[in-house]
Amino acid sequence: MSPSSPPRRPQRRAASLRPASYDESLGDAALEAYLGDAPSRRVRRLRRLSAEERQRETETEALIALSLGFPIDELLPEERPLLPAHIADAPNDYIVVRNHILASWRADPGAPLPRARVLETVAASYDHLVAAAHGFLAREGHINFGVSAAFPAAPPLDAALQGPPAPAASVIVVGAGLAGLAAARQLLRFGLRVLVLEGRARPGGRVYTSRLGGDKAAVELGGSVITGIHANPLGVLARQLGIPLHKVRDRCPLYYPDGRTVETRLDRSIDLVFNTLLDHATRLREFLNEVAERISLGEGIEKIRRLYHAATTDDERMVLDWHLANLEFSNAGCLSELSLAHWDQDDPYEMGGDHCFLAGGNSRLIHALCDGVPVLYEKTVMRIEHGSDGVSVTVEGGQVFQADMVLCTVPLGVLKSGSIVFDPELPEHKLGAIQRLGFGLLNKVAMVFPHMFWDEDIDTFGCLNKESSKRGEYFLFYSYHTVSGGAVLIALVAGEAALEFEKVDPVVALHRVLAILRGIYGPKGVTVPDPIQSVCTRWGSDPFCLGSYSHIRVGSSGADYDILAESVNDRLFFAGEATIRAYPATMHGALLSGLREASKIHRAAESIMNSDQKKYTVPNSLRPPNGALEDIFSEPDLAFGRFSFVFSSVTLDDPEAPGLARISLDNLLLQPKNNEPKEDEKVQDPAAEKIVLQTFHLYATISREQADRLQNSSNDDKGRLGLLCKDLGVKLMGYDSTCDVCSDMILSILSARKARKRLQHPKYFKISH
């Protein structure tokens, strides 16, 4: 049929078998009379704010969005391609709406923020922007994520009430650390089938809270500090669980090896020298340009120190070494390995606010993330096969798990070791990024004492070392007495000393730490008791991580984090702190990377399901069979009151899925004004009496989102009809017009239903021995 030719009308079934026809203009008049002339309720939704107040609110919301990593006046690079072109090309109003949604949810993250609630605070003319912004933020894990009872590891209740779920893709998550658990939980909320394989006998990965001292004290052996509480997703989880946070206090006294306190004047002076050296290192790399790519940060700082004759005395040098050790602790790497050109590339994205401890330990977050997530422990993954037909994951012992997709969240150290075989091999550029990035080491000596002997008003104190090569050995002590439930001290070992520490006998290490503590507090008349219990970490020897966290080594750059995050053919995905360029080497970075990959996997799963649907698509050149319109509504996808709906999508929960609505009307609308028709009307027009007695149907094209708004409306059917016609601006049609105008939609709905039936038995996790 050419575009210019008139549309062919489908053959009709006998008039006695199809719905009675009616005059559509009369129906419009009747609807208008029924609904009345009341103005739209939408005009009363907005709070009455002056222009100045609204401007201040907009600016505040923009600052909140900025703290969350969103530009104030532009789109995120990953945001633009996911938006309709007309919004992406002129995004100003969209950005205001987006920022408003972000600020609204962060104000109360204890419960989901539904789109309907946002609509109550935004002008009706921006509904399409609310739909786009809310959809993006929810899918990408920027809102409506968490661990409270309002965020179970399952599809939301309203999705479950909408009928049987659409066929879902299956996903295997390798690793039950922060990234893997965050992704698994989000995928379960998206309705996918998820199984987590963890090599250890516990969840958490490099986040590990051990119970020491007769199980009384919570001791952090892995990731410990929430670095920057402003906008931090870990802070959101803590708020949802009602867990208090303790600010890590700023005061950190330094002590010489003989126990003397470093004078405040010298401490401040060398602190200024240290920061000045870093400023000059920044200028040096700008001057050297590409040459800086081949120089380490340690080499650059030392050349500048010698050039300016800084920190020349023994005391000055020991204090400067302490600051350099602290820098190595922050990067989990020796300064001789860190890239002068890119070591601090993530500084612009640093979370603001205080650094905090979590009361009771970070394992409280881990266990909350685990709730409802299927995890199999002691399943060490040895091989991952991936292809167009799905993935197979082989664990130690030969057991094989099969699914549609796999998310690999193992640490960078494991990827570097090659202990997991990928088949086919990973792309060359990804292998290159794995080799170029650095993966450093931080170790700890954790001790539980019978009582506190140190200053209760501090959370940290530092110790200097005479030898520069040992500057990171027990250089910093963390006190956890405020959050652990016991007298807990943890000594940190960073830089070159962390590597040597792996070889030291734990008893020898403990004696060295106690000697340092007794050297500090003995001269003050304080007795340092033996600890009740102590633990020395060996993260570098742990086969499930082989290190602590990532850094940018000489020859690498932030781009390598992006490369590591790339998926392979929408079947193999990667998450973890070494895959997030803005927040590497942090706990919140790991969690955010999991949310990011959950969104990517969700989109890939929809693509897989839709490609399966195309196999069963009816050619568009065909017309719907006789009675198809009635048939598709015989089993509606959604129904309530006088309303029923059918949708042309395999995934019924897609808010943008198009469909048809049917409204059943009888004498409610079409009964003549006079209750008793005149006798001559009964004789001359017997059909008029049928109109009163029969049920009529009106139809409209509608999206899933609009249908959900009608269902969630507190109005009765009459109010819902007003919402449909006035607020949503939907035009109602009769049977004839619907068959003519919506023939392609009817065919699409038939195709979607066929695909659903074919996909009623999706690929589950296949396990073989």
N, C-alpha and C positions, 0 to 999 in steps of 0.2 A: 504494500500500500504506500503510495507516494505521500510525502508530507502535505501536498496541496489537496489531495483528494479527501472528500468527506469521510468521517469515520464510519465503518460498517457497524450496524447494530447487531448484537448477538441474537440468535433465535430465541424466542420467548416460549416458555411453557404455557399451557392453556391458561386462559384468564382465570378460570375457577381455582387454579392451583397456586397462583401467585398472589402476593399482597395486593389489596385493592388500590387503585390509583387515586390520585387526588390532585387538586389544583394547588401547585406549589406556592403561588402568590397568595392564595387564601391561607395556606399553612403559615407563611411568613407573617401575615397579619394576625393570625391567631396566636402565634408565638409572642409577637410584640405585645398583644393584649394580655397574654398570660404573664409575661415577665414584668410588664408595666414600664413606666418611664423613670424609675429610680436611677440615679447616677451609679456608676460602678463603685463597688466597695473599695476598689484599689486606691481611690483618691484619699481615703481615710487611713491608709496604712502608715504613712510616714509621720515620724515625729516632727513636731512643729519647731524647726530650728531657723534662726535667722541666717542670712547669707554669711555673716561673719562667723557664727558658730559652726556652720557646716564646713566652712573653709578650714577652721582650726581642727575640726574632727578629721577632715581629709588629710591634713598635714600630719597629724598624730598617727593615723593609720599607715601613712606612707613610711614613717620612721619605723614603725613596728615591722612592716614588710621588709625594710632595709636590714633590720637586725636579723631577719630570717633568711637573708641572702638574696633577696629580690631587689633589682634596681628600682629606684623611686619612680622613674619616668620612662622606662622602657621594658621590653619583654626579655625574659630569659632566652638564651640561645635555643634551648630545648623546648621552650614554650611555643615559639612562633610556628614551627611546622605542624603542631598539633591543633592549631586553631583554624577556623574557617578563614579563607583569604580576606573577606571583607572586614573582618575584625583585626587580623594581623596587620593589614595595611594602614589602618587608622585606629591604633590601640589605646588612645588616651582615656576614653571613657571606660574601656575594659579594664585598664590598669587601676583606675579608681575603685571599680567594683571588686577586682581581685584583692586589692589591699584591704578593702572593707571586710571581705570574707575571712582573710587571714587574721586580721585583728579581732574579729568577732569570735572565732573559734579559740584563739589563744587566750582570750579573756575568760573562757570557761571550757577548758579541754576535757572536763570530766564526762561529757556526754557528746554524742554526735551532733553536728550542726547540719540539719537537713536543709535542702534547697528551699523548701517552703518557708522556713523561718527567715532566710535571707530575703526572700521576696517581700516579706512584711516590712522590710526596712529600706527598700529600694524602689524608686519610681517604676511604674508599670512599663514605661517605654524602654527600660533597661532589662527586661526579662530575658531577652536573648543573650545579653552579656552575663547575667547571673548564671544561666544554664552553661555557657561556655567556661566561665571562670570556676564555678563550683565543680563542674565535671573534671576539669584539668587538675585542680588542687586535690580533689579526693582520689583520683586515679594515681596521681604521682606521690601520694603519701604526705602531702603538706598539711592536710587537715584530716580529722576523723580517723586517727590511728591511735593505738594505745593498748593498755592492759587492764583497764578497769572492767567492772561487770558490764558496762555499756558497750564494750568492744570485745566480745567473745571471738574465739578463733573459729568462726563460722559465719556464713552469710547473714546479713541483718535480718531481724524478724520480719520486717515488712516484705523482704524478698521471699522468705519462706512461705508467707501467706498468699503469695500470688500464684500458687500452683506448683506443679512438678518442676524441678530445676531443668534447665537446658543441659544437654550433654557437656561435660566439663573435661578439659585436658588434664593430664596427670603430670606431676612435677616431682622429681627427686631433688632434694636439697642435701648437698654434701657439707656437713659441718653444722654443729649446734651452738655456734658462738652467737654474738650479738647480731651479726649480719644475717646468718642463716635463720635464726629464730624470728627476727623481724620480718624477713621475706616470707617465711612459711606462714606466719600468722596473717600477714596481709593477703597472701594468695588464698588462704582458706576463707577469708572474708569476701574475696572476689568470687568465691564459689568453685575454685579449682580443687583437684584432688592432690594432696601433698603428703610426702613421706620424707622425714629427715633421717639421714644416716650419720652417726657420730662415732668416731674411733675411740674416744675415751669412754669411761664408765660414768661420766657426768656431763652435764651441759655447761656452756659458758666459754669454752675455749680458753683464751688468754685472760678472761675475766674469771677469777677464781678466789672466792672467799672461803677460807678454811676456818674451822672451829677448833680453837686451841684452848689450853688451860682448863681441861676437864669439860670441854664443850661450852665454856662460858663466854669466851671472847671471839669476836668476829675479826679475822685477820686477812687483809687483802694481800695475796701473793702475786696477783697479776695487775691488770688495770685498776687504778684506785681512785684517781681524782677526776671529778667532773670539771673540765677545764672551760670555765666561762658559763655562767648559768643563764645569761640572757639568751633567749631563743633556743636554748639547748633542748633537743628532743628528750634527753635523759631527764631533764628537769620536768618536762611534761609528764613522763611516766611516774616520776616521784610524786607529783601533785595528784595524779589520778589514784595512786595507792595510798596517799596520805602519809608518805614517809618524810620525816623532817631532814633538812640538809644543814650541815654545819660549815660555815664559811672558814676557809683556811686563813688564819690570821697572818698579817703581813710580817710581823716582827720575827726575824730569823737571826739570832746571835751567832757569831762565828767564834770558834775556839782554835787556838794554836795546838800543836801536838802535845805540848807540856801542860795543857789545861788552861792557860791564860786566855782571857777574853780579848778578842780583837777590838782595838779602840774604835769608837764610832767615827772619829775623824778619818782614820785610815780606811775604814770600811766604805765610807761614802766617797772618799777620794778615788779608790780603785774601782768602785762601781761606776763612777763617771769615766774613768779611763777605759774600762771594758766597753761601755756603750759608745764611746768615741771611736775606739778601734773598729767596732762593727759599722759605724757610720762611714769611716774611711774605707772599709772593705767594700761597702756599696759603691762609693765613688771609684774605687780601683777597678771594679768589674765593669763599670760604665766606660771608664777610660780604655780598658783592655779590649772591650767588645768581645769578639769571638775567641780571642786568646784565653779569656777567663773560663771558657768551657773546659779547659785542660788543667785548671789550677784548683787546688783544694782550699777550702776556707781556712784550714789550719795554717797552710803555707802563706796565704795572704795576710792573716792576722800577725803572724810572727815577723814577716818582712816589715809591716807597718810599725810594729812595736819597736823593732830595732832601729828603724828610720827615725822615730821620734824619741828614742831612748826612754821609753815608758816602762814603769815597774822594774826598776833596776836593783833595788835592795832585796834581800832575802824575804823580808816580811811582805813587801809589796808583791813580789813574785808569787809567794804562796797564796795570797789573797786573790791575785789575778787567776792563778791556776784553779782556785775553787770556782770562780765564775766560768772558766772554760769547761770545767767538769760538769757544771750545771747545764751548760749549753749542750754538751754531749749527752747528758741525761734527757734533755728535751727532744733530741733528735735520734736517740738510741743508736748513735754512731760516733766513731772517732772523728775528730776535726780533720784528720789527715785524709778521710774518705769523703767528707761532705763537699758538695760542689760549691765553689765560690760564686758561680753564676746563678745558681737556682736554689740554694739550700733553704731559702725563706720564701719561696714562691707562694706559699699558702697564707702568709701573714695578712693580706687584705681581707681574708675571710674569717679571721679568728673570732670566736664567740666572745662577746663582751660580758662584763660582769665578774663577780667573784668566782674563785675556784672553790669547790666544795667537796666535802666528804658526805657520803650517804649513810645515815644512821642504820646500823645493823649490817652494813656491807652491801656491795653491788650485786651479790647473789640474789638479793630480794627482787631485783629487776629481772634477773635471768629466770628465776622460778616463775615469775608472773608471765614472762614471755612464753615459757614452756606450757603454760596451762592450756589444755585443749589441743596442743600440737602433737601429732604422732611422731615419736622419736625412737629409733632403734639404736641402742648403745653398743659399744664394742664391735662396731662394723667398720673396719679399716678399709677404705676404698683403695684399690690397687689399679683399676683400669676403668676408663670412661670411653665408650664407643658412641659416636654420634653421627647421624645421617638424616636423610630426608624422611625416613620412615619412623624416626624416634631415636631413643637412646637406650643403652645398656650399661649398667654400672656393676662392676664385679668387685666384691669385697674379699678380704683375706679368708681363705678357706674355700673359695670357688663359688660362693653363692652369687647369683646374678639377679639384679633388679632391672626391670624394663619400664619405661614411661615415655611420654611424649617429649619431655624436655628435662634438662638437668641444670641446676644452679650450683656452681662450685665456689665455696666460700673458704677454702683452705688458705692458711697464711702464705705469704710470699715465700717464706723459707722452704715450705713444702714444695711449692712450684719450682723453686730453684733446684731442689734436690733431685727432681725427676722421679720421685717415688710413685707418682701417679702417671700411668701411661695413657696418653690420649690417642685415640684411633678414629679418624685420621689425625696426624700430628697437628699441633696448633700452627696457625699461620706464622711465617717467618718474622713478621714485624711484632707479633705478640711475644714470640720467644725472645726477640731482641730486647723488648721492654723488660721482661722478667729478668734477664741477665744484667741489664744496665742498672736497674733500681737497686738501692742498697737495702739490706735488712739487718738491723743492728741488734744490740743486746743490752738489757738492763736486768740486773739480778738484785736479790734482796736477802737480808737476814732478818727474819721476823722473830720477835721475842715477847713472851708474856711473863711479866714479873709479878711477884706476890703483892706489890704495892708500888705506887708512884714515888719516885725519888727526884724527878726533874720538875721544872717550873710548869705549873698547871696553866699558866697564862700564855703559853706558846704552843704552836702546832708543829714547828720545825726548828731545827738548829743544825749548824754546819760545823764540820771539822776540817782543818787544813792538813796538808801532807807535805813533808819536806821534799819528796821526790816528784818531779813533774810527771814521770811515767805512771805514778800511782795516785795521781790527783783525784781520780774517781773512786778510790777505794774507801768505802764507808764515809763518803764526803758529806752526806746529808741524812738526817734522821727525821722521820715522820712520827709524830705522836698521835695515836688514835684513841686516846682515853675518852674523848668526848663522844665517840660514836660506836666504839667496839664492845662496850660492856666489860672492859678489863684494862689493866695497866699494860698497854701494848706500845712497843717501840719497833720501828722498822728502819734498818740501815740500808741505804741504797749503794749499789756498786755499778758505776758507769764507765764508758770509754774502754780503754785498753785493760783496765782493772777488771771489768766485767768478763772479758775473755779469759783472763788468768784465773778468775774466781771459780770457773767451771772445773778447774783441776784441783782446787784446794779441798782438803778434808773438812767436812762440816764442823767437826770439833775444833779444829785449828782456827777456822773462820770465826766461830763463836768466841773463842778465847781472845782473838784480836779485837773484836768489837767490844768485849767487856773491858779489855785493857784501855781502850780509848775512853769509854764512859767513866772508868775509875780514875783515869788521868784528868778528866774534866771535873768530876764532882768530889774526888777524894780531897784535894786541897781546900775545898769548901766545907769539909767536915761532914760530907754526906756519904753514907755507906751504900754502895751499889750491890744489891743482892744478886744471887744467881737466878736466872730465869726459871720459871716453872716448866716452860716448854719453849723450844725454838725450832725454826725451820729455815733451811737454806734452799733457795730456788736454783734450778738449773735449766732455764728456758732454752738455752742454746743446745742442750743435749736432749731436749724433749722431742721425740720423733714427730709429734703432731703439730709442731710449730717451728722448731729449729731456729729460734730467735725470738725477739720481742716485738718490734714494729719497724716500719719502713722509713727510709729517708732517701733523699736525692743524692746519689753518689756522683763523683766526678765522671762526666760523660753522659749523665742522664739529665732529664728535665721533667717538668710537670706534665708534659705531653705523654710521658710513659705511663702515668697513672690513667690517663684517658684510654690509651691503647689497651691496657690491662682490663679496663672495664668493658671493652667491646665484646659483643656476643659473636658467636660463630654460627652462621646460617639459621639464626632464630631457633636453635636447638640447644646450644651450649652457652650458658651465661656465667658471669663472674661477679662476685661481690666480696667486700672486705675492706679494711682500712687502706690497703694498698691499691684500691681501685677508685678512690675518690680524691680527685685533685685538690678540692677546696679544703678538705678536712682529713688529711692522712694522719696516721699515727695517733688517732684518738678513738675513744669508745663511741662518741656520738657520730664520728665519721663512719664507723663500721655499721651502726644502726641505720644511718641515712642511706648507705649504699644498698642495704637490704631492701629498704622501701623503694629505692630507685629501680632495682632489678625486678621487684614484684610487679611494678607497673609495666616494665618492658615485656615480662613474661606474659602478663595478662593480654597485652596487645597482640603478642605472637600467638597466643592461644586462640584469640578471636579470629585471627587470620587463618589458622589451621582449621577451625570449625567452619568458617565461611568457605574455604576451598573445598571442604567435604560437601558442603551444601551445593556448590556449583555442579557437582557430579550428577545431581538429580534435578537440575533446573529444567522447567518446561520452556520450550522455545517461545520467545516473545511474540512471534508471528501468530501463535494460536490464540483463539478467543476462549474465554472461560466457558465451561460446559453449562448447559441449561441448569438452572437452580443452584449454581455455584455460590451465589451470594447468600442464599438461605443455608446452604450446607456448611459454609465456613463458620457461621454463627451458631450452628447446632452444638458445637463444643467450643465456646469462647475461651480465649486465653485469660481473660479477666472479666468478672461480672459482679455488679452490685446494683441493687435497686432496679431502676428501669434501664440501666446502662450495661452494655456488653461490648467487649473489644477483642479484636484479633490483630496480630502483628506479623509483619513479613520479615522476621529475623529468627535465626536459629537460637540466639541468646536472648531470651525474653526480658532479661533485666537491663538491656541496653537502653538508656534513657532517650537516645536519639532514634530508636527503632520506629519506622513509620508503620501505620496501621489504619484500620477502619473502626469507627465507633457506630453502634446502633442504639437508638433511643426508642423504647417501646412506649407508644402513646395510644390512649383510647379516648373515652369521652372526656378525659381530663382537658383536652384541647379542642376537640372537634364537635362537641355536643352543641347543637343550636342553642341560641340564647333563650328561646322559649322552651320550657320543660316539656310541654305538650305540643307536638307539631300539629299543624292544621290538617283536617281530614283530606282536603284536596291535594296537599303536598304528599301524603302517604300514597295516594292513588297515582298522581302524575309522576312522582320521582321515588320509586321504591328504593333506589340506591342510597337515598339520603338516610333512610333508617339503618342500612348496613353500616354507614359511616359511624353512626352512634354506637352500634353494637360491636363492631370489629376493632381489633387492635391494629394500629398502624405503626410503621417503623420509619424513622428518619435516620439518615446516615451522614457521616462526616469523616474526612481524613483527619488523623490525629497522631501525635507522637506518644511514645510510652510515658515520657515525662508529663505531658498534659493529662494523660489518663490517670497517672498517679496523683496528680494534683486534685483531680476530681474525687478520687477515692479518699484522699486524706482530708478533704473539705469537711467541715463540721455541719454544712448545710444539708437540708433534705433534698429530695430529687428536684424540686422546683428551684431551690437555690443553686444546685449544681448546674441545672440547665442555663440559669442566668450567668453563672461563671463561665460556662462553655461558650455561650454566644456573645456575651458582652465583654468580659474580661479577656478571654482568650481569642476572641474575634473569629471563632470557627463558623463556617457557613454550612448549614444543614441542607441535605439533598434528599429527594425521593428515590424510590427504587429504580425508576427508569434512568434518571440522571446518574445515579451511582454506577449502574451497569455500564453506561456509556463512558463516563469520565474516568472511572477507576478500574477499568478492565485490566490494565497492567498491574495495579495493586492487588487485585483479586488473584491473578496468576502468581504473583510473587508470594502471596500468603499460602497458596496451595503448594508452591515449591518448598517453602520453609517447613511446612508441616510434613511433607514427604521426607525431607532431610532429617527432621527430628526423629521420625519413626525409624529411619535407617541407622540413626546414631544413638539409639536407646541403650546400646551396649558398647560404650566407649572403652578405650584401652585403659584398663586398670593397671596397677602395679603387678607385673608378672614376675614371680619369684621362682627361680629354678636352682637346683643343687647340682 
